[in-house]
Every structure is written in C-alpha cells, then in structure tokens.
Amino acid sequence: MEPLYVPAGHMTARQTATTLGITLTGLRTLVHRGKLTPAGGSPRQRYYDTGAVLALLTPGA
C-alpha cells in the first residue's frame, strides 16, 4: 500500500524503484549500503528525496 500523502519533491518507494529501474528489494539494498537515505515517512512506508534519486541516475554527479 502506498502512502496517502507524500510531500512535494519526494517519491514513494515504489516510484523510486521504478525510476531507478530496480526492484523494491534492490532499493532496500541501496538504502542498506548507504547509497540512498529515506527522507521521511514511517518505517513501513518511506519516501525519498527526488533530487537524491535523480543524482543516482547521473554518473559522475
């Protein structure tokens, strides 16, 4: 279930995984390795900063 409210400039976990072209398991792996940090939400329904997600897509940024 997706969160009912996500602040402007943020993405749900599912949106983040889709944007990065990975699974939710892959997203959890990125978080565990410290490559991406949740920007808020609850422990079960996190959301991520859109800028941080897009930074992962641009190599060398």
ZIGIMO-V91860 format. One record per residue. N is the residue number from 0. PSI is psi as a letter, one per 30 degrees, with the letter a starting at -180 (none if undefined). Layout:
# ZIGIMO-V91860
n & psi
N & PSI
N & PSI
This chain:
# ZIGIMO-V91860
n & psi
0 & k
1 & l
2 & k
3 & f
4 & k
5 & k
6 & l
7 & k
8 & g
9 & l
10 & k
11 & l
12 & e
13 & e
14 & e
15 & e
16 & e
17 & e
18 & e
19 & f
20 & h
21 & l
22 & l
23 & e
24 & e
25 & e
26 & e
27 & e
28 & e
29 & e
30 & e
31 & e
32 & f
33 & g
34 & f
35 & k
36 & k
37 & k
38 & g
39 & a
40 & a
41 & l
42 & f
43 & f
44 & i
45 & l
46 & l
47 & k
48 & k
49 & e
50 & e
51 & e
52 & e
53 & f
54 & f
55 & f
56 & f
57 & j
58 & k
59 & g
60 & none
